[in-house]
């Protein structure tokens, strides 16, 4: 109830358009509502513009997932319920999918189900549904010892990274493709058709790595540093072809990084999506992990894990006492939505590799209206294989480290109206160079945006990478930094020093539109 009231109050304040209008809210110089209500964008001399983030989430159009009909039901048993539930999930996987692509929902009745093992969903079109996320609803208890994910959604087979259909790769025929573009020209488009899933591949070359300084990450007193090497930080964008005109491919989701032949020779190939599963939901549950002490780590680690799947969702779920995450999206997942979830009372040491409440690897995920407490990196993405994810209207309380793209060049991440309450750390939100943290994380984010975020008790860092940019617009914080280095320059600056990063209306917001994600979605859908 506390979480619901907090989020509701926050949204009420955010959406109080009367008060914003009365004081004539400012707008960004990069995107703003025009006289007709449609969004206007500023383009630089190379055609770069702030990308459209509205393609995040289930089927990329902001929809709530459907309410799928129940075809099986189970009530709690008297012992370990793992096999009973797994048998039902496996039986559901044998049902033929309907015209909508769904096989149906397994409904778990009220009460506690004891799970001493792990539940796995390996086929498309399945929904696992409980009878409520409160204590009177359905409780899945991750029982006993063993660090594990409680629910895993992915195909059963071991699969390659970014599976490439042989013989389909072609080179780009453009020297430059701008940030935010939704089309590009290739040398030969004969093998491509509308509807195909493709990968736009931007290699990480030695020249580019050197320009970023990521082959010269300074030594660390806490461990061995891994310098970036050619091929280790390649960017691969998953896109659906919308049209083929001549040798020009148009695709669904804009690019979250420019493609410049000066730094890398890019290419396009078809992705083998026959290996993926899709249309899968987990909803209306409470997941609880056993534990023996506040620092116990031999227990449930993640409530729900997704990988090698698309168009997936998690809705109305509460997780308690897990050591790592409520949800973790793997790098081969895309277009997942997380609605109205709460990660409560995590149990683990408060050190690295723990407490990433919403851990969003992969691409184009949406986390909306969610809450986390006592985490470290509550709203996080990680590595060059993460792009296009949106965190909107979320609340973090008592965080011990910063919400951030955590390491190694995530692109196109949007933090939109994210509130951090009562932080237990100075830095709570960051788009920056993590330098020699960990094993040498380096630049964690590029072309990512903090929009109308609030950290009244902590600080925000937004830094400019070489050859790219990050943006902090309409944000409120106690401190800010455009060039923050721990150790030699410990602490956050108390005055605005952007140092090349794009800062607008710091402690002078919020800007209009109140939510960039919501405005871009409405603008694209015409409502």
N, C-alpha and C positions, 0 to 999 in steps of 0.2 A: 504493500500500500504506500509506503514511503516513496519508493521509486516512481510509482504512478503519479503521485502528487507532484514530485519534483519535476518530472518530465512534462506533465501537463502545465504546470506553472510556467516552466521555461518556454514551452510552445505558445502559451497565451501571451507572454511578454513579447516573443518574437513576432507573433502574428497580429499584434495590436496596431493595425495599419493607421488607425486614427491618430495615435500619438506620433507616429513616424511622419505622417503627412503634415501634422501641425507644425513640426519644427523643420520641415523641408529636408528630409534625409538626403545626405550626399549620395553620389554614385561614383563608381569607379570610372577611370578614364579608359579602361579596356573593354568594358561591357556595361550597357545601361539600357533602360527602357526608353524606346522612342516615343514620339507623340502618338503613334497608333497603338502603343502597348507592346509592339514587337521589339525584341532585343536587337540592339545595335552593337557592332564590334569594331574595335580599332585594329587595323592591319598595319604591320610595319612594312618597311620598304621591300622585304622579301616575301610578303604575303602571309607571314605568321600571325595567328590570332589565338586568343584563348580558346581552348577546345570546348566542344559541347560534351558535358559529362552525363547527359540525360539517358545515355544508352546503358547505364549500369543496371544490374538486377535481372530478375526473372523475365525472359523474353524481351528485355531491353526497352520496355515501354512503360515502366512505372506501375504495371498492373499488380493487384493482389493476386496471389496464386488461387486457382479454383478450389472449391470445396468438393473434393472427390468422394463419390459414394462409398460407404462402408460395405465390404463384401465378406469380411471375416472379423470375428470378435474373440477376445480372450479375457478371462478374469485371473486375478492373482492366484498362484498356487501356494503350496505350503513349504516348499524348499527352493532350490535353485530353478529359476524360470528361464534360464538362457536357452536351453534346447527346445522348450515348448514354443517360445517366441520365434526362434530361428526356423523351426519346422514350418510355422505359419508363413513367415516371410518367404521361405523357399517355395512353398505351395503357391503363394501369390505370384511368384516369378514365373510359374508354369502356366498361368492363365493367359489367354491371348489378349493383347491390348485392344481397347476399343477404338473407335474413330478418332477420339481425342488423344490417343497415345497412352492412356492410363489403363492399368490393370485393376486398380481399385485400392481401397484403404484397409489396413488392419487397425481395428480399434481396440485399444487396451482399456479395460474398465477401471473404475476408481479403486484405489488401494495401492499397496506396495508390491512391486515385482522385484525379486532378488536376482541380480545378474552377477554371477560369479565368473563369467567369461566375457564374451564380446558378441554383439549383434552386428550382422553384416547384411547390407542390401547391395546386390550385385547385378540387378536387372533394372531396366527402365520402367517408368510408369507406376511406381509404388509409393504409397504414402503410409507412414507410420504415425498414427494419431493416438493421443491420450485423451483423457476425460477432464483435463484441466491442469494448469500449471501451478495452482496453489496447493496447500497441504491436504486439501480435501479431494484433490483430483488424482491423477495417475503419477506415481512415483516410481522411477527406475533407479534402484539402488545399485550402484557399482560396488559390489560387496567384496570384502576381504582385501588381500594384498595383491600387488602386481600393478606396475605402472603401465597403463594402457588407455586406448580410446574406448569409450563405452559403445558407441554406434559408429560404424565405418560404412561409408557409401562410396563404392568404387567397383569396377569390374574385378572378377576373381583372378584374371591372368596378370602376369608381370608384363608391363608394357614399356615401350621405348619413350624417351622424351621427344615431344613434338614429332610424332610419327609422320614421315614424309613419304608421299606416294612417288615411287621411283619414276624418273624420267619427266617429271612435271616442272622442274625448276627452270626459271628464266630470269635473265638479268633486267634490271631497270634500264630504261632508255631516257632517263632524265638526270641532269646533274644535281637538281635540287627539288625536293618535295617539302612543302611547308608544314609546320606545326598546325594541326587542325584540319589538314586536307582529308578529303574523302574519295580521292581518285588519284591514280598515277598511271604512267605509261611504261609498258614493258617492251622488250625487243620483239616478242612474238606471243600474241595472246590466243593463238589458235587452239590451245589445249584447255582454255578456261570457258566456263559457262556460268550464267546467273544461278545462284543457289549453292554453289560450291564453297566449301570452307577452305580458306587459304591462310598461309603464314607469310607475312611481310618481314623479311629477315634483314636486320641491320647488324653487321658484324662489329665486334669490338677489336679494332686494329691497334697495333703498337703505337702508331702515330697519335690516335685519339687518346689512348690511355696515358701517354706521356704528356699530352696537352693538359689533361686533367690532373696530372701529378700523381696518378695512382700507381705508378711504378716506383714512387719515391715516398711511400708512406713512412713516417718516422718510426723509429724503434719504440717498443713499449716495455715498461718494466714488469708487466703482468703476464706476458706470453709471447709466442712467436707470431710475427707478422707475415701474412701472405700477400705479397704484392699482386696486383692485377696483371694478368697475362693475356696475350691475344687469344680470342675465342672464349675467354672465361666470362665475359660480361655482354654477350650478344643479346640484342633485343629482338624478340619475335612476337609480332602482333597477330593474334587470331582475328580474322575478318571474314564476313560472308559477302560474296560477290553479289552486287545488285544489278549491274549492267556491264556488258562488254561492247564497246564501240571502237572498231578498229583495233588498235593495240592499247587502248585505255581501259583500265579496270576501275569501275566504281564499286565502293564497298560500304558496309553499313555503319561502322563505328569510326570516327575520325582518328587520325594519328596523334599520339601523345608525345611524339618527338619528331623533329625534322629529319629528313634523309638527305645528307649532303655528301656527294661523291668525293669531296676533298678529304673526308675523314673515313669513308667506308664505301665499298662497292656493294650495293644492296641487291636483293633478289626476292622473287616470289615463288612459292611452291604450294601444291595442294596438300592439305592436312588429311590424314586418313581418319575421318570421323566415324568410320564403322567400329572403331575400338572404344568409342565413348558410350556412356549411358546418359539418359536425360529424363526430365520430368519426374523428379523425385522430391518428396517433401517429408519433413519431420516436424510435428507440430503438437501443441497443446499438452506439454509434458513438464514434469519436474524431474531433473536428474540430480542425484545426490551421491557423493562418493564417501565411502568409509575412510577414516583416518585415525591415527593414534595420538598425534600431537600437532601443534601448529606448524611445525617444521617437517612433518612426516612427508616423505616423497615416494613411498612404496604403496601407492594407491592410485585411484582413477586420475588420469592426467588430462584427458580431453573428453568433453561430453559427446560431441558429434564431429566427425572428420569426413570431408568430401575430397575426392580427387577423380580425375578422368571422367568428369561429368559436366553437363551443361543444363541450364534452365532448371535450377534446383532451389529449394527454399528451406528455411528454418523459421518457424513462426510460433510465437507465444510459448517460449521455453524458458524455464529457470534452471540454472545450474548452480549447485552449492558444493564447495570444498574441493573442486578439481584443481590440480596443481598447475596446469598450463592454460587451458582455454575452454570456453563454452563452445566455440566453433573454430575449426581450423580448416581453411580451404587450401588444398594442395596446388602446386604450380600448374597442373594440367586441368584445372577446373575453370569454369567461366560462367558468367551470368547467374550468379547466386544471389538470393535475397535473404536478409535476416531482419525480421520485423518483431518488435516488441519483446525483446529478450532481456534477461537479467543474469549477470554473473556475480554471485554472492559468496563472500567468506572463503576465498581460496586458501588452501593449506599447502604450504611449501616453504622452503627457504626463500628469502627475498634477495635473490642473486640472479645472475644471467641465465637465460634459457627457461625462465619461469614466468608465469602470470601474464600471458598475452591473451587477454580475454576474448578479443575478436581478431583472430590471426588470419589475414586475408592474402594468402598467396594466390597466384593465378590472375585472371583478368575480369574486369567489368562487373565487380560485385557491388551490392548495395547493402549497407547496414543502416537501418532507419529506426529511430525511436527506441534505442537500446541503452542499457545501463550497466555499469561495472563499478565494483568497489575493491579497494585495497590491491589493485593490480600494479604491474610495472609498465608494460607497454599495452595499454588497454585496447586502443584502436590502432592496429599495426598492419603494415604490409612488409614484405621483405624481398630484396634482390631484384635484379634486372628482369626477372620473369613475372613481376607484378606490375600491372598497369590498369588504369581506368576505373579504380575502385572509389566509391563514394561513401563517406560516413556523414550522415545528416541527422540533425536533431537528436544527438546522443549526449549522455551525461556520464562523466567519470567522477567518482568521489574517493578521496584519500589515496590518489595514485602515488607510487614510490619512484617512478621514472617517467619518461616522456612518451606520450602517444606520438607515433612517427612512422614514416617509412624507415625500417630499422637498419638496413645496410645494403650497399652495393647497387645503387642506381635504379630504384623504382621510378616509373614515369607516370604522369597524369593522374595523381592522387588528389582527391578533393576532400577537405575537412570543412563541412558546411554547418554552421550553427552548432558546433560541438562545445559543450560547457564542461570545465574542470572545476569541481568544488573541493575545497579544503585539501589541497595537495600536500603530500609529505615530501616534497622535493622542490627545488627552485625552478627547474626547467620542466614544463608540462606538455609542450607542443613544439615540434621541431621539424623543419625542412633544412637539412644542414649537412656539413661534412663531418662525419663521425671519426675521420682520421684513423688513429691507431687503436680505437676502441675494439674490443673483442680480438679477432685475429687480423684486424686491419680492414674495418668496414669501409672507410673512405666516404665518398659522396653517396648519400643515401637516397636523394630525391632530385628529380629534374622536372621542370614544367609542372609542378604541383602547386596547389592553391589552398590557403587558409582563408575562409570567407566567413566573416561575421562570427568568428569564434571568440569565446570568452574564457579567460583564466585570471579572474580578479585577484587570486592569491598567489600567483606564480608568474613565470616568464615564458615568452615565446621566442624562438629563434627561427629566422628565415634568412638563408644565405644563397648567394648566386654562384652556381657552378660555372666553370669556364665553358663557353660555347652554348650555354643554356640559361634558364632563369627559373626562379621560384617566386611566389606571390603571397603577400599577406595583406588582405584588404578588409577594412572595417573591423579589425580585431581589437579586443580589450585585454590588457594584461598589466600586471604590476611592473614588469620589466620587459625589455625587448633586446634583441641582438641581431645585427646583420653580420657579425663576424665574431662568434663566441668560441673561445678556446679554453678548455679546462686546463689547469696546471699553470701555465705561464700567464694566463689572463683569467683567473678564476672569477666566476660570478657573472651576472647578466648586467648589461648596460642599462642605466636608468634614463638615458636620453636616446633619441632616435638617431642611429647611425646605420643606414641601410647598407652601405658598402657595396652598392651595385644591385642588391636584391630589390624587388619591386614591392615597396611598402606604401600603402595608402590609408589615410584616415585611421591611424593608430590612436586608440582611445578617443576617437571622434566619430564613432559609428553608432549604430549599424548603418551600412550603406544600403541602397536600393538597387536591385530587389533584395528582400530580406533573405531569401534562400536562392542561391544561384542554381542549385540542382532543380528545385521546383519550377523556377522561372524558365530554365532551358527546356524542361520537359513540357510545360504548358505551351511554350513557344513552338516547339517541334510538332506537338500533336494538335495545335490550333485551338486550345481551349483555355 
